[in-house]
Amino acid sequence: MEFESLKEILMKDPRVQRLIAQQSSDKNKNSLILQPGNLPLKQLKIAQVMPHSIRLIIPSKDCNSQPIPNTEKYQEMVKHRFSQWSGGYTDKSGEGGYCSQSGGLMRENITEVETWMTEMQLLQHLDELEGLMAFLLTEMNQETLMLIVDHCAVLLAL
């Protein structure tokens, strides 16, 4: 089975297609969903609109249910990249679970790292995001990793 690249998936999104069309017609305008006139703000100005979210679920166990050594190193790597790409991140720790092949419920600690970005930032960093995901899949010995882009979850595999 052949999988589409993350870039191919996102390029099908009508919002991304509109952005590309808009950029080709006027490279100096930002594509903003919200405009200052759309909100009843009197004292505040909209500094930036970031309509796109990226969330990455970082597991604590590998595909053999063994603890991943130095999980914090991978968490910090993702946080650093997200901050470089969009200015910041949010980190949430919790528990994740799935059904094993034998039907049992498998549980592990997970870290969810999220960032929000503009359409330009998302398009600019798609190749880097795909490279980061491939690196993490290999280094953390994962069959798949969950990536959520604009509230759409995908399981990515090599």
LINFEN-V481930 format. One record per run of one state. SS is the DSSP state (h for helix, s for strand, l for the rest). FROM is the first residue (numbers start at 1). TO is the last residue. If there is no record, write none. Layout:
SS_FROM_TO, SS_FROM_TO
//
This chain:
l_1_5, h_6_11, l_12_13, h_14_25, l_26_35, h_36_38, l_39_51, s_52_59, l_60_60, s_61_61, l_62_66, s_67_67, l_68_70, h_71_86, l_87_89, s_90_99, l_100_104, s_105_117, l_118_118, h_119_124, l_125_125, h_126_139, l_140_144, s_145_149, l_150_151, s_152_156, l_157_158
//
